Amino acid sequence: MNIQQLEYILAVDQFRHFAKAAEHCHVTQPTLSMMIQKLEDELHIKIFDRSSQPVTPTPTGRKIIEQARVVLYETSRIKEIVNEDEHSLKGSFRLAVLPTIAPYLLPRFFQQLTVKHPELDIRVLEMKTAETLQALQNGEIDAAIIANQPVEQYLTGTVLFFEQFFCYVSQNEPIYKKERIRTADISEEHLWLLDEGHCFRDQLMRFCQMEKVKIRQAAYQLGSLETFMRMVENKNGITFIPELAVYQLNKEQKELVRPFAIPQPCREIVFVTRKDFIRHTLGDLLIERVKAAVPKEMLTLQPGHKVV
């Protein structure tokens, strides 16, 4: 049994397909299959049921895969200990960022960071909150940037900044004439929202006290904020956008932005790691660069703002 074999079975478990797992591991499918077969022969069990499509782990195989995940996580920490003792930024670092944060935050600092520190190998993944927390628990990512503090006992968070929510309103909407929007002004029938699973949606639905939103946006269940913004710009409905998105708008687009009436909803943007996180030199650098990249007034909770 060796580390490489454990990496291969995790890849097959992830992709549930031998060819895709081999591509991910940068080996040929025969090589990957042979190495897994050798492991199965050594253990005298089948880890995967190859007769099913997609490939699925056997009951014993699931237990082996979970233990392999623990072994690989702990093995990776050996190099991390050495790098941290040397205050090194070398080695790959997997950072998950929410899809409602990444397009507006990363362009403000990421390229400059990698130019100044070419030894960095930061691999960014866009993930929803639930997927992010699961990936942190499994050791599949090193850190994440999410909205609001984690409640899980195995995680810890550092507040990066506070981000206000705004309405983005079509010129055809009656509330376009209002300077500030009350939650009672918002018509659910005219509202474009992200699909379930986005904390951005959940936070605003709680704030607006919408227990159920009529499924006007059924055709756009995989829609993005950018898609909904284009709909609004074409004089169709209302959506919500985060504060950093406003800074990317041109003059005409900014005319569609309306703040909420006080209390104005905002979210806490947090850098999250496991409590046994080792790479504090790199983590502290990321925290520093993110804070330097956003407007200073966003670093503290402003009067009249309410975290939702």
N, C-alpha and C positions, 0 to 999 in steps of 0.2 A: 504494500500500500504506500502511495506517495501523494504529495500535495497536488501534483498535476492531475491525478485521477479524481481527487476530490473537487478540483475546479471544474473538471469535465462533467461530473454528475450534477453539480449545481447549474451548469449551463443548460444541460438537457432538461432539468427541472424547470428552469426559467422559460425556455423556448418551447418545451414539449415537442421537440423535433430535432433529430440527430444532425441533419444537414445544417440547420440554422445555428445549432449549438457549436458545431465545428467551425462555421464561418466566424462566429463571435470569438472563439478561442484561437483563431488564425491557424488552424490545422485542417488536414483533410478529414473527410467523414470516416474513411476506413481507419485512420489513426485513432480518432476519438472513440469509435466503436470498439476497436481492439483493446484499448486501454481500459474502457469500462468493463468489457467482457473479462479481462484479466482480474479486475477487482472483484467482480461477481464470482469468478472461479475460486479466488482466494478465500472469499467469505462463505462460499457454498450456498449462495442465495441469489435471487434475481432482484435487482434494484428497480428495474423498469419493466413494465408490461408492454412489450413491443407489438403485441397483437391489436392493441387499441389505437385509435387515431383521434386526437393526438396521443402521443406516448404519455403514459401516466406511471407514477411510482407505485410499486407494490406496497402493501401495508408496512412490511419491514423496511422497504426502501425509503419510505417517508421518514422513518426514525433515523436511518443512516444519513439522509440528506440534511436533516436538522442538526445532527451532530457534526457533519462535515462543515456546515455553515459556522458553527461555533469554533471548530478547529482552525478554519481559514481566517476567521476574524482575529482570534488570539495570535495566530502566526504573524499576521500583518502588523500587529502591535509591536513586535520585536524591532522591526525597522523604524517604526514611528518613535520608539523610545530613543534609539540612536540619533535620529534626525533632530528630535527635540532637545536632547542633551547638547547637540552641536548648534542649536538655534538655526537649523537648516530649513530652507524652504523647498528642498528637493523632494521628489516623490509625488505620485499622483494624489490628487485630492478631489473627492467627489462631492459636489455642492448641489443640493436640490433647491430650486426656487419656485415659488408659486407662479402659475401662468399669468396671474393678474398683477404680479410684481415685476417679473423678469424683463418684459419689453420696455419698461419705463425706468427701471433702476440700473440694470446692467450697462446700457450705453453710456451712463454718466461716469463710470469709473473702470469698467473691466479692461478695455483696451489699454488705457494708460497704465494700469497695474501690471499687465503682462509685458508691456514694453519696458517698464522700469525694472521688472524682475523676470528676465527671460528664463530663469531656471524653474519658474512655476509651471506646474502641469495641473491646472484646475479644470475639471470636467464638469460642466454645468448640465443639469437635467431639470426640465420643467415637470413638476409633479403637483397633483392636488394634495391637500393636507393629509387625508387618510393614508394615501400611498406613501407620502413622505415619512409619516410617523412609523409606518410599518417597515420602511427601508432603514430608518435609523435603528429600530429595534433589532433588525436582522444583521446590522453591520454592513449593509449594501451601499450606504453613503456615509460620509464623514460628518457633514453638517448640513443645515438647511436654513433658508430664510423664509419664514412663514408669518402669518398674521395672528397676533395675540400669543400670550405665554402658554407653553404646554402644561398640561395638568398631569401627564404621566410621570410616575415617580423616578423612572430611569433617565429622564431628560432634564436639561437645564437650559435656560434662555437668557440672553442679554438683549435689552431693548436697544434697537438701532435708531428708530425715529417714529413719529406719529404722523399718520397720513389721513387727511380729511377726504370725505366722499363728496362728490358734486353730482348734480343732475345735468344731463346733456339732453337738451330739449329741442324738438323740431319747431320750426317757425309756424307750423300749422296747429300746434297745440295751444289751447287757451292760456296755459300757465307760462308760455313763452314771454308774455307781457309782464310777468311778475319779476321783481328783483330778487326775492328770496322765496324758496319753495317750502311749504309745510307738507308734512306727510299726508294730510287730508286732501291736499290738492292733486295727488297723484292718482290717475285712473289706471287700475290694473289692466284694463283691456288694451291700453296703449303702451304698456311697459314691456321692454325687451330685457330679459334676464338670462344669466348663464344657467346651465343645467344644474341639477342637484349634485352635490358633492363639492361644489366650490364654496369655500367659507365666505368669499366675497358676497355671494348671493345670500347665504344664510344670515350673515351679519345685518345686511340691509333689510331683509324680510322681517327680522326681529325688530329692528328699529322702526320700520314703517308699520309694524303690527299687522302684517299680512299673513294670516295662517295658511291661506291657499291663494295662489295666483292662477287666474284662468289661463288655460293653455293656448294663449294666442301665438306663442313662439314655438309651437310643437315642431314646426319644420326646421327649427334652428336649435335643436337640443345639443348639438355639438358646436354651436356658435361661439365666437370669441368676442371680447370687448370691442375689438377693431371692427368686426362685422357689424355689430349693433350701432357703432358710431357712424358707419357709412349709411346705415338705414335712416338714422336720425337726420343726417346731413341731406338726405334725399327726401326730407319733409315727411318722415314716417315715424311717429311715436317718440318715446322717452327711454333713456337708459341711464345708468349710473357709471361714473368713471372715478378712478383714484386721482389724488392730487398731482402726483408726478406726471400723469398723462396730460394734464392741462399745460404743462411746460413745453410739450411737444406740438401743441396746436398752433396754427397760423391765426392771423387776425380775424378772419371770417369765421373760423371754427370756434374761437373763444367767445364769439357773440352768442353761441348756443349754450354756454356754460352758465349754470345758476347754482349758487350756494343754497344749502338748507337754512331754514330759520333756526335760531338758537333753541335748544342745544344742537349743535352741528355734529353729525356722526363722524367718527374717525376710527382708524384701526391702528393697533400697535404692531409695528414691524419688528420681528425678533429673530436674532441669530441663535439657532438651537443646535445643541450637540447632546450626545450621551454624557452622563455624569463621569464615565471613565475615559472621556476624551483626553488625548495626549498632546495633540499638535497645537499647543497654545500659541506658539510663535506665529504660525500661519493664521490661526483663528483671530488673534489680536490684530494682525495686519489687515485682514478682511474687514473687521469691525471698524478699524480706524479709517480705512478708505471709503467705506460706505457712508459713515457719518460726515466725512469731509465732502462727499459728493452731493449731498442734499442741502437745500436751503436751511440756514441756521435756525429759522423759526420752527422747523419741523422736528428739531431735536428734543423739544419739550412739549408737553401737553398744554395747548393754549387755552386761555379763558373762553368759556362758551362752547368748548369742544367736549364731546362725550364718547368715550371708547365703547364700541358696540360689539 
